[in-house]
Amino acid sequence: MINPRRLQKGDVIGVVAPSNPIIDERKEDIEKAKQIMEQRGFKVKFSKNLFSNTNGYSSTAKEKAEDINDMFKDKDVKMIWCASGGANSNSCFEYLDYELIKQNPKIICGYSDITSIINMISEKSNLVTFSAMNFRTIVKDEESFSYNEVINRFVNGSLEFGRPNGKDEYITIKDGIAEGELIGGNLFLTKGMVAGKYNINFENKILFIEELGFESDPTVVSSSLYFMKQNGVFDKIKGLWLGNYEHESKISLEKIVLDVLGDEYNFPIIKSNNFGHVYKQTVIPIGTKAKIDTNNEIKIELIENCVN
């Protein structure tokens, strides 16, 4: 895998919008986030089509891809930060220049719908990418936990996963020890890359998944997991890391996972609440090797660098 260069104070951060259109309140948040980052010593550059809404529900797939390609091509830009989540970032897969990306490695991050972009870029270019707070989230990060996680990972090169709730953050669902490259993010979007032309390789990986309970009730989560099971994903992975899922039914993600998997698999399963649709998010590198050991207090650790 190719590690991107570390971020430094004074560097230019490019902002792109591969998902929902940046209009109305979202636009105000992005402008505020730009001010915050500039106050903290970074420069911010908006992509050409950042505020485009050509389709009436988002910018076009080609506009989205153009912005990402341009940011990788731009020698002044040292990091690419996705503005917000949404629903259709996968639309630009076929228009991304993966060879250009491979030749110009740099940090790219985001979460939720950005799961599609960061996993596909990693798959096609061998670049380590990152599941982390979106750019817009900066204005909602009241305790700066997620921002500090970004700085610790991208500037300081930290290998630790932040724990917003202290030592009780990690729990063991199924005992075991496993090593593998990290892959995943939002469950529904990860499921969408299991099969077809734009699929990702789950072989010998540690899969991390989370889901938004507001949009996905337990039956939807179960359906996604069964689709992955029926397509051999759980025969391939080395370990499973569960993140945030909150639904009004109070049914947990771990219960649904165990209902689906039964006793058919031997890999370790752990749970934490430091990634997903929560404001206190750690930064998870996709394509970097990690180790799960349920005997330890911190059940998962990175075992190689993810930035140079």
C-alpha positions in Angstrom: 0.0 0.0 0.0 1.1 3.6 -0.6 1.1 5.9 2.4 0.3 9.6 1.8 2.5 12.4 3.2 1.8 13.8 6.6 -0.1 17.1 6.9 1.8 20.1 8.2 0.6 23.5 9.5 0.4 25.9 6.6 -0.5 23.2 4.1 -3.4 23.6 1.6 -6.4 21.4 2.3 -8.7 20.9 -0.7 -12.5 20.5 -0.1 -14.6 18.4 -2.4 -18.3 17.4 -2.4 -18.8 13.9 -3.9 -22.2 13.3 -2.1 -25.1 15.6 -1.3 -25.1 19.2 -2.7 -23.5 21.9 -0.6 -26.4 24.3 -0.4 -28.3 26.4 2.2 -27.2 25.4 5.7 -24.5 23.1 4.4 -22.9 25.9 2.6 -22.9 28.1 5.7 -21.3 25.3 7.6 -18.6 24.8 5.0 -17.7 28.5 5.1 -17.5 28.4 8.9 -15.4 25.3 8.8 -13.0 27.1 6.4 -12.6 29.9 8.8 -11.9 27.6 11.7 -9.2 25.7 9.8 -7.6 28.9 8.6 -7.6 30.2 12.2 -5.8 26.9 13.1 -3.0 27.5 10.7 -4.1 25.7 7.5 -5.0 27.0 4.1 -8.3 25.9 2.5 -9.1 25.6 -1.2 -12.6 24.9 -2.4 -13.0 22.7 -5.5 -14.4 24.1 -8.7 -17.8 22.4 -8.3 -18.1 22.4 -4.5 -21.3 24.3 -4.5 -22.7 22.9 -7.7 -26.2 21.4 -7.8 -26.5 20.8 -11.5 -28.9 17.8 -11.2 -31.1 19.5 -8.6 -30.2 16.8 -6.1 -26.4 16.9 -6.5 -23.6 17.9 -8.9 -23.1 15.5 -11.8 -20.9 12.4 -11.5 -18.4 14.0 -13.9 -18.3 17.2 -11.9 -17.6 15.2 -8.7 -14.9 13.1 -10.3 -13.4 16.2 -11.9 -13.0 17.9 -8.6 -11.3 14.8 -7.0 -9.0 14.4 -9.9 -8.1 18.0 -9.9 -7.3 18.0 -6.2 -5.0 15.0 -6.6 -3.3 16.8 -9.6 -2.9 20.1 -7.8 0.7 20.1 -6.4 -0.2 22.7 -3.8 -3.0 20.6 -2.2 -1.6 18.3 0.5 -4.9 16.8 1.8 -8.4 16.3 0.3 -11.3 16.5 2.8 -14.8 15.5 1.7 -17.3 18.1 2.7 -20.4 16.1 3.7 -22.1 12.7 3.4 -25.2 11.9 1.3 -26.2 9.1 -1.0 -24.5 8.8 -4.4 -20.8 9.3 -4.2 -20.4 5.9 -6.0 -21.7 7.7 -9.2 -18.2 9.0 -9.9 -16.3 5.7 -9.8 -15.9 5.3 -13.5 -14.7 8.9 -14.0 -11.9 8.8 -11.4 -8.4 8.7 -12.7 -6.9 6.0 -10.5 -3.5 6.1 -12.1 -3.3 9.9 -11.5 -4.3 9.3 -7.9 -1.6 6.6 -7.5 1.1 8.9 -8.9 0.0 11.8 -6.6 -0.7 10.1 -3.2 -2.2 12.4 -0.6 -4.6 12.1 2.3 -8.3 11.8 1.4 -10.9 11.4 4.2 -14.6 11.4 5.1 -17.3 9.1 6.4 -20.9 8.0 5.8 -21.4 8.1 2.0 -17.7 8.8 1.6 -17.2 5.2 2.5 -17.7 4.4 -1.2 -15.0 6.9 -2.4 -12.3 6.1 0.1 -12.6 2.3 -0.3 -12.7 2.4 -4.1 -9.7 4.7 -4.3 -7.8 2.4 -2.0 -8.8 -0.6 -4.0 -8.0 0.8 -7.4 -4.8 2.8 -6.6 -3.3 1.1 -3.5 -3.4 4.4 -1.6 -4.1 4.3 2.1 -7.3 6.4 2.6 -9.1 7.4 5.8 -12.5 7.1 7.4 -12.8 10.3 9.5 -15.0 13.3 10.2 -16.3 15.2 7.2 -15.2 18.8 6.7 -18.6 20.1 7.6 -18.5 18.3 10.9 -15.8 20.7 12.1 -18.5 23.3 13.1 -20.4 20.7 15.1 -17.3 19.2 16.9 -17.9 21.1 20.1 -15.3 19.3 22.2 -12.8 19.1 19.2 -12.4 15.4 19.8 -12.8 14.4 16.2 -10.6 17.3 15.0 -7.9 16.3 17.5 -8.1 12.8 16.1 -7.5 14.1 12.6 -4.5 16.1 13.8 -3.0 13.2 15.8 -3.3 10.9 12.8 -2.4 13.2 9.9 0.0 15.6 11.5 1.6 13.6 14.3 1.4 10.2 12.7 -0.2 8.7 15.7 -1.1 4.9 15.6 -3.6 5.1 18.4 -7.4 5.0 18.1 -9.0 7.7 20.3 -11.4 6.7 23.0 -14.0 9.4 23.8 -15.4 7.3 26.7 -12.2 6.2 28.3 -11.1 2.7 29.2 -14.6 1.1 28.7 -14.7 2.0 25.0 -14.0 -1.5 23.7 -15.9 -4.6 24.4 -15.4 -8.2 23.1 -18.3 -9.8 21.2 -16.2 -12.9 20.3 -12.8 -13.8 21.6 -9.7 -14.1 19.3 -6.6 -12.6 17.8 -6.3 -11.5 14.1 -4.3 -9.4 11.8 -5.2 -7.8 8.5 -5.6 -4.6 6.5 -8.6 -2.5 7.5 -11.5 -2.1 5.1 -15.1 -0.8 5.4 -17.1 2.0 6.9 -20.8 2.4 6.5 -22.5 -1.0 6.3 -25.0 -0.2 3.5 -22.3 1.4 1.3 -19.8 -1.4 2.0 -22.4 -3.9 0.9 -22.7 -2.1 -2.4 -19.1 -2.9 -3.2 -19.3 -6.6 -2.5 -20.0 -7.6 -6.1 -20.1 -6.2 -9.6 -17.6 -4.2 -11.7 -16.7 -1.9 -8.8 -16.1 -4.4 -6.0 -13.5 -4.4 -3.2 -11.3 -7.3 -2.0 -12.2 -8.6 1.5 -9.6 -11.4 1.5 -7.7 -11.4 4.8 -9.1 -8.0 5.9 -10.3 -6.7 9.2 -13.8 -5.3 8.4 -15.1 -2.3 10.3 -18.8 -1.4 9.9 -21.3 1.1 11.3 -24.8 2.1 10.4 -27.2 5.0 10.8 -30.1 3.8 12.9 -32.3 6.8 11.8 -32.2 5.5 8.2 -31.7 1.7 8.7 -33.9 -0.3 11.0 -32.7 -3.7 12.2 -34.3 -5.5 9.2 -32.3 -3.3 6.8 -29.1 -4.0 8.7 -29.9 -7.7 8.7 -30.5 -7.7 5.0 -27.2 -6.0 4.3 -25.3 -8.5 6.5 -27.1 -11.5 4.9 -26.2 -10.2 1.4 -22.5 -10.0 2.5 -22.8 -13.5 4.1 -24.4 -15.0 1.0 -21.6 -13.5 -1.2 -18.8 -15.0 0.9 -17.5 -11.9 2.7 -17.4 -13.5 6.1 -15.6 -16.5 4.7 -12.8 -14.1 3.7 -12.2 -11.7 6.5 -9.9 -12.2 9.5 -11.8 -10.0 12.0 -14.8 -7.8 12.5 -15.0 -4.4 14.3 -18.4 -2.9 15.0 -19.0 0.8 15.4 -22.0 3.0 16.3 -25.6 2.0 15.6 -28.5 3.5 17.5 -32.1 2.6 16.7 -35.3 3.4 18.6 -35.9 -0.3 19.0 -32.8 -0.5 21.2 -31.7 -3.5 19.2 -27.9 -3.5 19.0 -25.7 -3.9 16.0 -23.9 -6.8 17.8 -27.2 -8.7 18.3 -28.0 -8.4 14.6 -24.5 -9.5 13.6 -24.6 -12.5 15.9 -28.1 -13.4 14.6 -26.8 -13.4 11.0 -23.4 -15.1 11.6 -24.5 -17.7 14.2 -21.6 -20.0 15.2 -20.4 -20.5 11.6 -17.3 -18.3 11.9 -14.2 -18.2 14.1 -12.9 -14.7 13.7 -12.8 -12.2 16.6 -15.5 -9.6 16.9 -15.1 -6.4 18.9 -17.4 -3.3 19.4 -16.6 0.3 20.2 -18.5 3.6 19.9 -15.7 5.8 18.4 -16.6 5.7 14.7 -19.8 6.0 12.7 -22.5 8.6 12.9 -21.3 10.1 16.1 -19.6 13.4 16.7 -16.7 11.9 18.5 -14.9 9.9 15.8 -11.5 8.4 15.6 -9.6 8.2 12.3 -9.4 4.7 10.7 -7.0 4.1 7.8 -8.2 1.9 5.0 -5.4 -0.4 3.7 -3.2 -0.2 6.8 -2.5 -3.4 8.8 -4.1 -3.7 12.3 -4.3 -6.3 15.0 -7.3 -7.4 17.0 -6.5 -9.0 20.4 -9.4 -9.4 22.7 -7.1 -10.1 25.6 -6.1 -6.4 25.6 -7.9 -3.5 27.1 -7.6 -1.7 23.8 -8.9 -4.5 21.5 -7.4 -3.2 18.2 -4.2 -1.4 17.3 -2.5 -0.3 14.1 0.7 -2.2 13.5 2.2 -0.1 10.7 2.3 3.5 9.8 -0.4 5.1 7.6 1.3 8.4 6.8 4.9 9.2 5.9 
